[in-house]
Amino acid sequence: MKNIKTNEQRLWNSLMEMGEIGGTEKGGCCRLALTDLDKQARDLFTEWCEAAGCTVRVDKIGNVFARRPGKNNDLPPVVMGSHIDTQPTGGKFDGVYGVLSGLEVIRTLNDNNIETDHPIEASIWTNEEGSRFAPAMVASGVFAGVFDLEYGLSRADLDGKTMGEELQRIGYAGEHEVGSPVKAFFEAHIEQGPILEEEETSIGVVTDAQGQRWYEVTLTGQEAHAGPTPMLRRKDALLGASKIVQEVNNIGLANQPNACSTVGLLQVFPNSRNVIPGEVFFTIDFRHPNDDVLSKMDQQLRDVCAKIADEMGLEMKFEQIWYSPPVPFNTSCVDSVRQAAEDAGYSHRDIVSGAGHDACYIARVAPTGMVFVPCENGISHNEEENAKPEDLHAGCNVLLQAVLNQACL
C-alpha cells in the first residue's frame, strides 16, 4: 500500500471547482461561515462524498462527517479534515485543502479497492476562521468539550445573527450529538508562512501549534465638534485606541522570536469626519508557542491599556474572549506523518504552526497530527494565496499513508 498515490489532477480539479463558490475577481475566495455560499460548498462536498460511497452525517453545531466503512465499523474512525469557510479576502486553499485532500484519500482507497480495519472519515468543521463569528474554531471546540453547545450556537456576528439561527437557515443544524470517539485525526494544510518554500522543502511535519489569546476592547470618551473643541480638553477614543495599537505592536517586537501581535478590526463611533470619536471597539490577537511568554505578553497588554485609558480619561471595557494554549501533537501521529514523507522520498522538516487550526482542539480528545505543504511567498488570508499542484499532491500522498498507518491493525 506504500506505493499507491492519490490523483493529483482530480484533487486540483476539486479545489478549483470548490474555489468557484465565493470566487473573487482577484482569484481568491470569500465564503464566510454559514452564508448561502457556505451552504453551497457544503452541498457540493456532500454530493461528492455520497458519490464516493460515503454516508454523511451532520452534528448539532454543523460539523459534517463523511464516513467510508471499515472492516469493523464498531472501531472508532480515523478522521481527516479542516474547514471550508474563508476570510473576507481569503484564498482557495486555506482550510478547504484539508477537507478535499481527505476526500481524495477516500477516492484513492476506492480506486485501489483497499479496505481498512477502522472506518475513515472526511470532515468539515464549522466556523474555523472566526471572521464572521468569534472566537475561531468554535465547532471543533464544542466537539472537544472546550465550549458547550449552547455557547457555540449563541455566537453572533456583527449584525446580531447567531450561529444557531444561521445553521437552521441554511439547513445544516444536524441532529447528531456533538462529540464521538476518534482513533486519530489528521489535518492537511498549506503552511501559511514562508519557511517550507524558502527552504525548498516539500512537507512540514507539524509537531506543535502556537498558543493564542484574543481580546475585545472598547474605549469610551466623549463625542464633540471637531472645530470648537480645544485639543487639550478632548476625550478622543480613537486617539487612545491608536496609542494601544502602537503598544500592541511593541509588545510583539519585544517578545521575539516567535511572538505575533495584531489589531485586525476597529469600529469607530460615530465615524463622522467632523466629530471627535466618542467610542472605539477593536480586537487584539496575541500568539506565541511558549505559554509563559504568552502570559507575560498578556500582562504587558493589560498594564499598558489601563495606563493609556487612565491618562486620557477614557472608560475601558477589556475582555479576553478566547485563550488557546500551545498544543503539542501526538507523537504517534507525528511519527506517522514523518515516516510517510520519508517512505515517499519527500524532503521534510519538523515545524511549529503559527496559526490556529481545528486540529488544536481535536488534539484534546484524540491523537492528532498535521501535514503542512508550501504556499507561494508564504501568503495566506489573502486573495493572492496560491499553492503548486505538485506540493498539494505530495501532502495528500503523505496524508494517505499516515491515515493507513493508523487505520490498519
C-alpha positions, -999 to +999 in steps of 0.1 A: +000+000+000+030+023+003+032+025-034-003+039-041-006+076-049-035+100-049-048+116-081-031+150-085-053+163-113-085+151-095-075+169-063-066+201-082-099+200-102-119+196-069-101+225-054-107+247-084-144+238-086-149+244-049-130+277-053-156+290-077-181+291-049-174+326-035-147+332-060-134+368-062-122+389-091-087+387-078-087+349-079-093+344-042-124+333-023-149+349+001-171+322+017-179+333+052-192+307+077-229+298+074-237+321+045-255+308+014-221+303-002-210+281+027-242+261+022-235+257-015-200+244-007-213+220+019-238+207-005-211+201-031-189+183-007-218+161+005-227+153-031-191+143-039-188+122-007-220+103-014-208+096-049-177+081-033-199+057-013-198+076+020-226+081+044-228+117+056-240+129+090-242+164+105-240+172+142-258+199+161-231+225+156-230+219+119-198+197+116-201+174+086-186+139+086-185+116+055-177+080+065-161+053+044-168+020+062-140-003+075-138-040+082-150-033+117-174-003+120-176-007+157-140+007+158-135+044+161-128+062+128-096+078+116-107+113+106-093+138+082-105+173+076-104+210+081-128+239+072-144+254+041-152+289+055-128+317+045-117+352+054-135+380+036-105+383+013-093+347+015-078+322-009-087+289-025-066+266-003-067+276+034-088+250+051-105+236+021-073+218+010-076+197+042-112+188+035-107+179-001-075+160+004-095+139+029-120+132+002-092+125-023-077+099+001-112+082+002-114+082-035-079+068-039-088+040-014-118+032-036-098+032-068-074+006-053-101-014-035-083-010-002-103-020+029-091-006+062-098-020+096-111+012+110-137+033+092-123+065+077-140+099+076-135+132+059-148+162+078-158+199+077-156+219+109-179+248+112-166+284+116-129+278+119-118+312+108-137+333+133-141+361+108-179+361+110-184+345+144-158+349+172-140+331+185-123+309+159-126+271+158-159+272+176-174+239+164-142+219+168-141+234+203-176+222+210-166+188+197-136+187+221-156+200+251-138+233+253-171+251+247-206+239+254-231+236+226-253+265+239-222+288+238-214+277+203-249+282+189-252+316+206-221+332+189-233+362+170-219+381+140-217+419+139-254+420+127-266+400+157-273+368+138-263+337+158-246+305+146-277+286+157-301+307+137-278+306+106-274+268+108-311+264+108-315+288+079-290+270+056-302+236+066-271+224+085-284+222+121-278+185+123-295+160+147-264+141+158-249+149+192-216+167+191-185+146+200-177+109+195-146+086+198-119+091+172-089+068+166-068+095+152-072+129+134-051+144+106-053+178+091-035+187+059-030+224+054-009+250+035+018+263+058+005+299+057+041+310+062+073+312+042+096+285+057+089+255+036+091+274+003+123+293+013+140+260+023+126+242-008+111+216+015+080+196+004+065+186+037+062+202+071+058+176+099+038+197+125+050+190+160+033+218+179+009+248+174+013+283+190-009+294+218-033+323+212-052+349+231-079+370+216-092+403+232-120+427+226-116+463+238-140+492+239-127+527+247-153+553+255-146+590+255-168+619+245-181+629+211-176+666+204-174+690+175-140+688+157-137+726+153-147+743+186-133+717+210-097+726+222-072+698+218-063+697+255-100+692+265-107+663+242-115+627+252-107+612+219-114+574+219-097+569+186-065+586+197-065+563+227-070+533+205-042+543+182-018+545+211-028+510+222-024+497+186+012+510+187+018+493+221+004+460+208+030+461+180+057+470+205+048+440+227+051+417+197+085+431+189+097+429+225+090+392+227+109+379+198+115+354+185+081+339+176+057+364+192+030+378+169+006+407+179-021+422+157-050+446+158-072+434+129-105+451+134-116+486+145-151+502+147-152+539+153-183+557+165-200+579+153-175+577+125-181+612+112-154+633+097-161+664+119-169+647+152-142+636+177-147+598+181-165+590+213-161+552+212-139+527+195-142+489+195-112+469+184-097+434+186-063+422+196-046+389+186-016+376+205+004+344+197+034+326+210+045+289+212+057+293+248+028+297+273+049+316+298+058+342+272+022+344+261+012+351+297+038+378+300+025+394+269-010+393+283+001+411+315+020+437+295-011+444+274-033+448+304-009+472+321-004+494+290-042+495+282-051+506+317-023+532+317-034+548+284-071+548+294-063+564+327-040+591+313-066+601+287-096+600+309-113+572+289-135+544+301-124+510+290-140+476+287-113+450+283-122+413+277-101+383+268-127+364+247-105+334+238-075+315+250-060+285+233-028+272+249+002+259+229-005+224+216+019+195+213+006+170+188+005+132+194+039+115+190+024+085+171+006+107+146+036+130+141+057+099+135+032+086+110+034+118+090+072+118+092+075+082+082+051+087+053+072+116+040+104+095+043+089+065+026+077+086-003+111+103-007+098+138+000+120+164+017+106+173+051+113+191+083+096+195+117+077+227+121+056+246+146+023+260+134+020+297+138-018+296+131-046+280+150-063+250+134-092+227+143-065+201+150-055+221+180-089+214+197-093+179+184-059+171+199-075+174+233-098+144+227-080+123+201-044+116+189-038+143+163-012+152+136-009+178+108+007+179+074+020+212+060+028+220+024+044+251+010+023+281-002+036+308-026+056+335-008+041+323+025+009+343+018-025+333+032-057+350+043-052+369+011-067+366-024-032+360-037-029+328-017-015+301-040+000+266-039+015+243-066-005+213-076+026+191-071+030+203-035-007+197-027-004+163-042+027+155-021+009+165+011-021+144+001+001+113-005+016+118+030-019+121+044-029+089+027-001+069+042-004+084+076-041+075+077-034+040+065-008+036+093-034+044+119-064+028+102-050-007+096-043-030+125 
